[in-house]
Amino acid sequence: QRRLLALEQLLDVRGTETAVQRVVASVIEAPLSNFERTIEIDRGSNDGVRVGMPVEAGSGLVGRIVQVGRSRSRVELVTDTQFAAGVRLVRSADTGVVEGNGSSGALTISFIGLETVVVPGETVVTSGLEGSQFPSGIVVGTVIAARPDPVNGTQEVDIVPSADLDRLSLVQVVLFVPEPVD
């Protein structure tokens, strides 16, 4: 029943670019510990999967492909401390960079202007700006708090990921290759 619900959610991914092809994959290996922030999926280079491609669940961004074999790939989760992506706050349209915080489960956005009004509950999506690794509009998470950083003239915004990373069974690899920047 849960697998059927996950598949229905995958087929109805909100706010993402529909022109980009996707490949449905099963999660075959979950994180072994709270410190490991990767999963393994049953799709690889034979299916068109390449390093750097986004991975999403029906509810939002899961992470990115970091290792590819012929029939399996490793996905770095959005919560991994090495993860970073360009994002946009939907309400204000301000852009920043989201980074994982490890096992805490929350993500932090940097480079949001001090003057920007950030509202808890606001949706955050991938920015898709030129040179971005992700297409525009993939849901990343929801704002839970903002903290001013007057020294840098910015604020840091904490968000909770939209995807339930602890209960992944089916995901989609977004077959997106960024345009080269001139």
Secondary structure as UniProt FT lines:
FT   HELIX           2..11
FT   TURN            14..15
FT   TURN            18..19
FT   STRAND          22..29
FT   STRAND          38..41
FT   HELIX           45..47
FT   TURN            51..52
FT   STRAND          54..57
FT   TURN            58..59
FT   STRAND          60..68
FT   STRAND          73..77
FT   TURN            78..79
FT   TURN            81..82
FT   STRAND          84..89
FT   TURN            90..92
FT   STRAND          95..100
FT   HELIX           102..104
FT   STRAND          107..113
FT   TURN            114..115
FT   TURN            120..121
FT   STRAND          123..126
FT   TURN            130..131
FT   TURN            136..137
FT   STRAND          139..149
FT   TURN            150..153
FT   STRAND          154..161
FT   HELIX           165..167
FT   STRAND          170..174
//
